[in-house]
Amino acid sequence: ANSSRKARADIMSSKLKKIGKKSGVKSAGALLEIKNTRAFEAHVLESEIPVVIDFWAPWCQPCKMMAPIFERAAEKLQGQVRFVKVNTEQSPDIAMQFGIASVPTLMVLSRGEVVDATVGLVPEGRLMSIASRAIDKHNGVTLFGKIKRAFGGSEASA
């Protein structure tokens, strides 16, 4: 399963690298860096999986500290959640669209709708929890289903 996931990730990565600057997307491993509104619409608003966006700025020290945490989460959840970085200095229009006043700001979208947001440096465990909740919400998992799963029951029967 891991080898097929890795193969899919490699194929996706090579496709994204071919897309290059024309699309306004830069691929860095499991991360996408969005550079314009058209790319944001295609890779975030129209995504079939939940998206975690890191709104950041190059001068921001907490943003620099957040970067490796965000990258690790992107690697761990590749294929389940899309992790996207938006430089607020290069794409102020996207930041303004979402009312970003402070960086870093993490925003979670599911089916194009904001479902969660947090401002400031986030520890890896909290980021993984945020992403996990987004996956569950996206897949329609109920609280009862989560409880049943936690105690070893089948979610299908929940």
PyMOL commands that set and color helices and strands:
alter all, ss='L'
color gray80, all
select helices_A, chain A and resi 2-23+37-45+61-76+92-97+124-138+143-150
alter helices_A, ss='H'
color red, helices_A
select strands_A, chain A and resi 25-28+31-34+51-56+82-87+105-110+113-119
alter strands_A, ss='S'
color yellow, strands_A
deselect
rebuild
show_as cartoon
